[in-house]
Amino acid sequence: MGESIIEDMPLPALFEQSQKIHQKATESGADQEIVKRGCELLKKCEDMISMLGLFSSNETKDDISTSNLKYLLVPFYLAELTEKVSWDDRLQILKVSEAKLKEFLSFCEAMELVPKEELESSAQGGPNSFPERRALKVARFKRQRAAESKLLDIKERKERRGRSSRASALSTPFEAGEEDVLDDGEEEREAWLTSISLAICKAFDLLEMIKKEEEMLSAVKERQLKDGDKEFSEAVLDDRTKRAEAWHRDAATRVRYTIPSQPITCAAFAQDVLEGRAKVSEAHDHKHQPLIFGPQSLVGGSITSGRERMAAQIFQPAHRLPTMSIEEAGLREMEMMNKWQERNVKLMEEANSAWHKDPPKFGPTEEDDEDDDAAQDKARAWDDWKDDNPRGAGNKKLTPCG
């Protein structure tokens, strides 16, 4: 039933339906039934394009009509969907997808759609050095981003013009319609050419990934044939697991008899303080030295003159460097905590021996009486002295007649 429907469908309807399946399989998880359905539709599109003779080898992109430009993407869509098909012989799937990608790229090259740097790289058999490969990938990525941005701009422009044309349809329906047809034709051609450029970038990336995967699968197949058609991957994993377990058992056995020497660092000293083997007041020589940036000859050697010191401080960081290590900061904080605890102990002792702990006193005592008598004698003596020496009596020079 499905095959008869495909046979009766025209080429534009086939391409539209296969394009929707390709977009759905690319954006979301690839359902195998949908992917296989899309491959069938695209193969039928290829057969109909070949029967109709839409393209010729002596044509360029300017010779192809706008309505036929989109059919250049059929091999690329078929290659991407074929790569997503799940099959036991993965290597065969990759070879079919690679053949379709090469067919698409060769046809685009004949139509003068492939960039010059890609043609030069493919003519040389690919870039040889890492900088060349990186530069090619960066240029390809920029072209891909520019194509995606241009397609989005065309889509927004078309939607905006459609809204404005619908709003003005009541006033001048015929003129607006003619302008829309002209603009839609130009935009449609620009959109399909941009889509082909984007597909070329993706095709080169996908071709590189397929080649790497083919190399890995070929190596796996050769190893399987060499080992007598056994699952060598599981055997390798089992062997690695056994060796790791044996190594851990031997290490656990050796650790009983061999105790490694503990390195003397600030962290070790802090651990000794925490566990009570050392005290904070004990001095240690593991001080944290701030980092010095600069020429290696000056940093590694001894700085003796001011000129060398200035040269070593040329490439200093913009932020402040730490003046102590984390261990020293922890030790200082621990020392502050010890002092705080000692102070709290003294305060608690004073609080336990405060006045409210003393027995209450009822009525005046002999000591209080003695203190009161002494205070009264002192006050009387002060009054007598003030009577004998009135205020200002000694300042004769300040008086008018003095």
Buried (B, 14 or more C-beta within 10 A) or exposed (E): EEEEEBEEBEBEEBBBBBBEBBEBBEEEEBEEEBBBBBBBBBBBBBEBBEEEEBBEEEEEBEEBEBEBBBBBBBBBBBBBBBBBBEEEEBBEBBBBBBEBBBBBBEBBBBBEBBBEBBEEBBEEEEBEEEEBBEBBBEBBEEBBEBBEEBBEEBEEEBEEBEEEBEEEEEEEEEEBEEBBEEBBEEBBBBBBBBBBBBBBBBBBBBBEEBEEBBEEBEEBEEEBEEEEEEEBEEEEEEEEEEEEEEEEEEEEEEEEEEEEEEEEEBBBBBBBBEEEEBEBEEEBEEEBEEEBEBEEEBEEEEBEEEEBEEBBEEEEEEEEEEEBBEBBBBBEEBBEEEEEEEEEEEEEEEEEEEEEEEEEEEEEEEEEEEEEEEEEEEEEEEEEEEEEEEEEEEEEEEEEEE
